[in-house]
Amino acid sequence: MEPGFQFLTSSRGCAPYTVQIETNYLNAVAGTIYYVDWGDGTAQEQYPQLNATGVVMTHTYPNVSNNCGYDVVIDASNACNPQGSVVPINTQVIVWTNDVVAIDPGTFRVCEGFAASMQFTDNSTWNCFPRATRENNAPRWIQWIYGTGSAASQIPGIQVNGVTPGSYPYYNPAANTNPIYPVTSPGQQSLTINVPVTTAADLGKTFQVTLNNWNQCNPYDNNLLDGNPFNPVSGDLVNGDNPFQTTTANIVIVPSPQPTFVTRLGNSGGLIQTTFCIGDNIYFDDKTPSIGGASFGYTWQFYDDNTGTTLLSTSNNHHPTFSYSTGGQKLIRLSVTDNNAVGGCTNSYDLLITISPSLVAKIQTTDLSNNPITPYFCQNSSAPFTTFQVRFSDASIGTVTATTEWRWQFYDQNGVLTSQVPAAGFSSTQLGPFDQSFTTRGIYKSVLTIHDNATGCETQDQVNVRIYENPVASFTATRVCQGNKNLFNDNSTLNSINGESIVLREWDFNYDGVTFTKDPTYDNQTSFSRSLGNAGTYQVALRVTTDQNGCSNIFILPVIVDPLPLASFTPDVTAGCSTLKVNFTNTSVTGQPDVIDRYVWEMDDHSGSGFQALATQRPTNPTFSNIFSYSFVNTNTVNKLVDVRLHVYTVNSCETISSPVTITIYPGTASGYSSTNYSPFNSNCSPQNVNFAVDLATQSLSPTDYTWTISDASGVISSTSTGTTPSFNYNFSNTTLGLKDFSVKLTTTLSSGCFGDSTRTIRISPVPSSAFTYDTLQFDCNVMTINLSATQKGLAAYHWVILENGVTISDVTNSSDQFQFTFNRSASDINVQFSLDTKNFANCASSVSN
């Protein structure tokens, strides 16, 4: 089966409402059972289908409070479709009822003796309104009727909307107000009702107001289609076509409050009395009789006189407590208001009490010239100390009576009583003034007591003399170089006597010793950094001030900002060939603002290490000069750039770095070479032929020329260019008797025009002489003695050889440059040959002389 249905009546109506629903299930047959839950809590009903068309189901909803409608559920079953297998029907029946009528407030209370004006408000709960669904939002009819109660108990003299009705009940005379239509929401107000001032005879009398209500379930006019909602079909203009919903509200005259109270000492259990001492806690005990339905509000007014002129304080407590600080008669007024009544229902009650004594103790402090002062003083933290003087005088307020007495007491800073006048009891005459001196830090108490010997009441005034200790301002500051910030740290201290503390720290960074000109930016800064400016000594002052009595102290500290040194120089050359010697002139030696500790020359060779120190010059060094020389070497094949700067330090560790200067060093050569066949350890006897060869490192620079220069002590002997040939040969000859040194210099020239040279020494040993002379020392017929004498003296060896007729008869080698030989007479002539050869200490041998 497939479900289907239709309403034979409307799906909405006013309770009690009977609804009819007909089932139209597809494929339903006779014998089908329909199960209906009408949603109103009644038992489920069953309807059997007796034909092939369906079933008509009827249900009546009662006139009871509901949720503005009911959820209806219809289920069905037959032989082919068990219950629960068919999709149930869910629908709604909307049922409305009458409104619940109410007036706010239900009762207006008006106090006897007071007039009041008021309006009642329609506070009805409309049926199903407002709501999002099932809303019963059709307009209502409402009607206000005035004076509907008993005439015998009605409040006399009432006016409605400013009109005194001629009779009751009274209706609003305005058109279309009996009833009012359309009303679209609750909250409508009645006309204003004016209650006159009433008397005690009117207590309990009332004035009743009635509110009638009709909605679409009980309409005033059953036919609205005629466009006139005020002509009931029945013709009953008073009651309408249907009974209205109605309610009433009342105005009632009630008693006004009659306030009264008593005064007690201390609390609710204290004795009732009207005389109290100054400072006593007075408990005000309300005794106002209660009134049924009333809600009392209390206003207490405490005056400082007996006429109610000077108001001291007020309270809204039921039973307040109050104390007086001055003597005399005081007026207390209690006003009680019925907050549940309209029209200002308030009455008052006044009571006078007496406060004793009539004279209130008051101490006046002055200097010894009678100028008023507050006796708070600031004492130095260390000697010398100041002595402070205070005059204490009786300035009590009020009236002196025959029973008034006085006493003065003075205490030291430790709370010990040091003086009392009179020494015992009280004086019947006024005392003072008293002059006191104070030096030691602390709090000194002075007390004046005034006593009334009749009531026993006393008043006291206490004045404290406070000798504060000035705070001790102190701080530290760093010494810095110009351009840096000085670091300041506050070290101020305070020896407190009364919990006081330093609350203000002020800084003057250039104090002139007279006028303190603070920099407000640094108020209450205790640790901070600040730049003072150019180099110099600044008188920095810190002023600290306490929160009690404003005691202050200034501390001054000279703070030094050291100047930065000058740093400048000039080089005599900024580019050249390696090895390049540069003379740097320090142009900042003179005119320095401070003593210089050192000048540091630094170089950055662009290797990534940054600037590194080359040399340090100290002005204290006796050899100090403003010239610094340095030789730069470039053994590469490309130009080399280096940056040189001057780093200057003062004795106060301030430093300045000059701008760098770039030095360009063109590639150079070391002109390395060697002699391939010469050793200084050989004899090297003249003449000596020496071969020279340029080393590979020099050749790798691809020089464009090699020039070989030979020199001796007398100057240049030879200068020969071998072009790009890296070798040279020279024959050295020493014709002197001694060793002879030759200088061999190789000058290598590169394609850049840069050149370099190197020099070696070639030492050539001399060849000794073998020349000699001879002379006869003895000559006769038997012998002849010959003396041979070498021309060159001092040689290492002399080799003398003598031949007779070609035969060696003497062969002697010694170190003597003289040689003697004797010939004996022979039978025939002798042909004699003398020969000499020599060696020097270089082991060079001479030729043989004969």
TORLUMRO-427588 format. One record per residue (C-alpha): x, y, z. Coordinates in steps of 0.02 Angstrom, whole numbers, plus 50000, padded with zeros to 5 digits. Layout:
N
XYZ...
//
This chain:
850
500005000050000500485017949973499835030450105498675044950066497405055550159496365071550157495595083150288493705083350273493725098050396495025111850414496655106650491496535121050615495205127750732494755133450906494515121451049493495111451077493825106750896493225091350800494285086150652493885073350514495195064350410494835052150267496125039150215496545037250031497815022950031498255016049858497884997449845496974997550012495614984250023494234980050140494914973050299496334985650310496544992150489497075010250520497955014950684497845033350737498815042450874497925059350889499405066950985498395073051135498825058751252497265048751218497405030151178497775024651001496205021550900495905008250766494775010650614494364995350502494074998350317492424990750265492444996050083493674998849943493785017949959494415021550134493915026350311493315042950388494105046050559493425059050682494205066150841493765080550959495155090551045494645097651215494745115951270496325113851373498065121651373499095114251233500585117251124499515126150994499245109850899499475091150892500575079050791499465065550714500215048650660499225036250551499815018450519498965004250422499044985350399498154971350306498484953450255499824958550131500554972750233500914969450416500914984250534502514994050522502874989450340501915004350269502645021850281501605030650416500705047050387501315061850494500235077550495499715091450612498095098350681498215116250745497065120050893496935137150975496065142451136495605158551225496915170551295497405170851480497005188651534498055197751666498355215651728500005222451793500035226351934498615217052013498555230252151499195248052162499525252852346499295271352385499725277952557498445287252657498815305852649499695304952480499065308152303499595296952159499355294451972499505277551887499105266951734498735248351727499565237751591498795223351494499955209151545498925195251465499675179251397498975177551223498635160051162499995153851043500735171151026502085175350985502875159850908503695154650745502385141550697500555138150739500445156550790498735163250842499155180550778497445187150731497105204350813496195205050979494815215751052495145222751227494125234051339494565244151498493135247751619493425259151771492595258551943491845241251927491955237352112490795240752258490265258852267490215258152457492085254452473492655264952326493995278252349493165295252337493705309152220494585298452089494805305451915495055295351756496125303651624495845320151716493955318151717492875314851869491625301551811489795305651840489415287451874490195270251877490655259151794491525271751683491985268551501493225277651392492155290151297493305289951145492665281450986493095263250952493775260451126492395249251194493155237751140494805242951060495215234350894496395229250817497605225450959499125216350892500075212651053499885213551242500565228751336499135241151307498915253451451497375259751537496915278051550497825287551688496955286151856497205300551979497015296852166496815312552274497565315152446496615303652562496225303652747496265290352881494415287152844494915280952672496055267052735495605250652651494525258452515494815252652337494545256952155494295242552035494755241651850494145227751734495005221451574493995211351445494795201351302494165192851142495205183251012494715173550855494145158750961492885169751053492745184750935491815200350984491145200750806490875184150720490835192250547492355202450499492015200950315490875215950319492375226950361491645232750528492375223750680491255233350801489515226850748489235209750825488075198450728487065196650886486865215450900487515214751082488725229451081489135227051266489585208551269489875204751085489475188450997490485177551117490885177851302492455187851339493925183351448494015195451595495035200151748495115214551872496425224851965496285236852112496945252652189496955251752380497285264952514498545258752642499305266152800500865276952780502425272452882502635280053055504525280353084505325280353255506995274653327508085274153483509985276453502511115263753587512955263353630513985252053519512745239153451510985232253461511325226053637511935242953701511045253853826509755265953759510445283553787510505300553704512185306653772513785299753694515625303453691516535309853539517075294853437515785282953514514955270853393513105275153404511895261353352510275268053279508895255453316507385257353200505725254653287504545258853143502965248153153502775236153007501325237352882500615222452789501135222352606502385236352632504235235952588505145249352687506635259252626507655269152754508585285552737509585291552888510285309252892511625313853019511805332553050513215341853137512015353353229510315353353313509425362653171509725350853026510805363352933512485354752910512315337152842513795325852884513255309052813511825298052757511435279452765510135267652691510455253652814509035247452923510065249453083511595260153043513065264653155513835282053158515075291753265515365310353288517055318953294516395335153369515375338953524513675347153549511865343153507511595333553344510005330853244509665313653169508235311753044507505295052991506415294752834505455278652796504725275352624503495261652575504305255652414502765245252372501665260652367501505273952234501475292652259502995295752370502445287052528503775294052646503705300352827505115306652939505585306653123506885318153207507885314953366509195325753456510685317953544512125325753642513975322653603515225325953743516415334353776515955350653694517805354753665518755344253537520625342653561521655350753423523535353653420524285367453315526125366253265527135381653218528935387153211529585398153351528975413353255527215406053263527115402253076526055386553051527045371452994526855353052963528185345753077529005334452948530865337452922532285330352818533895326952914535605324652838536165306552826537835311252907538545325553009538305340053021536525337753083535155350853093534135354353251532295356853211531175366653329529285365153345528045374953450526485365253509524935375753548523155371553604521965375553460520515364853521518805367553440517175369853534516635376953700517605376653863516495372154011516785371754198517085353054185518415354054047520195347954090521845346853993523405335853985524945336153869526105321253839527725320553736528575304353678530295301553601530675292253439530645275653533528895278553603529525282453778528575295953874529815309953907528675323653972526895325354041526015341354096525335340654227526395326554295524825317654357522995318954316522285333754220522405352654231520825363054253521645377154156522235377853977524115373753956525505378353835526255382653717527725370453724529355372153625530255355953579531905352553486532245337353374533835330853295533855311853290532915303353151531275295053199529445298453238529025308553394527255308353464526405323153551524665320653628523385333153693521965325453795520385335253840519305327453976517545331354035517545326754219515645326454221515335313954080517035305754083517155308453895518845312553818519515318453653521305317053598522335324753461524005317453415525335325953311526835316253250528475325053219529405315553085531275317553066531615308952901533365304752843533825311352673534145298052543535945295652488536085298052302537445287952218537835280652049539245273951943539625278251764540825270951638542195280851552541995279451365542695285651203541815298951103540375291751003540015278051130538685278051265539095279351450538295266051560537465272951717536945262451868536005269852015536645264452187535615276352293535085270852468533815276352599533705273252786531805272952808530865277652968529065276252908529095264852758529575278952642530475274952482531355283652340530025287352211530905299652098532615298952017533085313851908534635315751801535545331651748536915326851626537795343751628537505350851801538175368451827538145366952016536715379352033535215375351924534685357251913534045354651736533425336951720533165326651564531395320051593531695305651473532745297351608531605300151758531655284951872532925276051762534125265751868535175257151737535365264151563536565269651428536655287351361537795297351248538435313051330539105321151171540815327351122542395323151218542565331351386542185329651571540335330951614539685334851787538265322451795537065324651941535765312552011534395319452122533355306852219531745311252310530685301152432528795299052432528595305952609529015324152640529975324952476531685322752556533015323452422534875322652392536015326852245537575317152198538785323952069540025313151976541265319151843541005307751695542345307651562542105305651375543845303251301544235310451129544565299850979546325300850908546735307350734547265294550603547955300050436549475296750327550165298850151551255286750052552665293149943552135281049806550585270849776551155259749633552785251949575553755236449535554165223049657555095224449768554205241149801554785251349949553475263750011553795277250139552205281250237552165298250322551075298650478550225315650462549235313450625550735313750743550485331950786548855339650848548215324050935546825327751064547485314851184549085305551225549425291951097549905274651156550335267150987550165268350800549815251750717550085249850530548905236850459548815228650289547485218750198548295208550059546585202949994546915184850043545345184150149546175186850318545715205150327546845218250399548355211650490549645221650588551245225850494552115235850628551785245250789552585262050827552545269051003552895287551032553805282751192555095273251091556685283951072556815278650889555005283750852554785292450685553305298850588553985288850439553595270550416554415261250273553925244650202554475234750051553115225649957553545210149855552555202949711553235186949638551655183149540551365186849358549925198949389549805215249485549575213649672548445225649769548585228549956547645240650069548605249550204547825259150348548365267150510547565261550674547865273950814547605270151001547625282651143548225278851319546355278351365546035264451239545105275551117545495271450938545275278150763545605269450599546115279550449545415277350276546405263950184547605267650043547825255049903549595250749849549845242249680551405231149663551835225949488552615208549467554515208149499555915195449487557295189749604558525187449458559135170849524560615162549440562085151149479563885148249422563945130849355565845128049359566405139049502566585134749685567305146449815568145131349890569235128649737570915137349707570165147549567571855152949503571905166449372571375166249236569705157549271568305154949144566595154149234564915148849162563285156849231561485150049213559815158549261558745147949379557075140649326556045151749444556715167249359556515159749187554675155849227554315174649230554775175449045555985190049057556295200148901558145203448939559615197149042561045209549070562655203649153563765216849233565555212649290566375224449412567915225249522568485237349652568885250249521567185249549437566245241249295567325230349187566005223449072564105224449040563375211648922561555208248871561165190548823559385195048772558225180948821559675168448830559755162749012561645159249014563295168849014565195165249011566605176249070568505174149088569145181749250570985187049263571915192549418573575200949379573835207049554574835198649687573345196849804571585189249795570405198849685568485199449701567385202049550565525207049566564335198449446562595206649439561155199449339559795211949295558195203749237556905214349146555085208949128553825213648996553005225749118554615235649125554945230049303556645223049334557635214949471559435210649500560515199849605562395199849630563665186449663565535187849703566845178249606568525177449695570065174249582571715169449660573345177449589574765167649504576395170249604578005176949526579555165949504580745180349464582335180849565584035189249571585735182349616587315189449687589035182749736589385182949919591155175749903592275174249754594105168449753595165155349673594445141149774592585144449806591175155049746589585157349855588035163049764586475170749851584815168649760583405180749811581575178549755580765194649700579035190449779579145188049962577995178850082577435164749969576955147750032578355138349942579965141849846580665127949736582525130749701583415119549573585305120549523586035111249376587915109349339588235105649160586445099649147586505088849302585425092949453586525095649600585225104349714583325103349721582625112049875580825117549918580565128350070579695143950126581235154850116581355167849980583285166749994584415152449941586325151449951587455138949867589375137149865590355130649718592105123249740593475125849611593495112149482594735107049351593645113249209592325126349184590605123149258589055128749166587775132049307585865134549284584765141349422582855139449415581425144649531579585140849535578395146349677576685142949755575605154949852574365150849991572955148249862574045134149798574265143249633575965138849549577045150849454578005147349293579835142449308581115156149296582915150749244
//
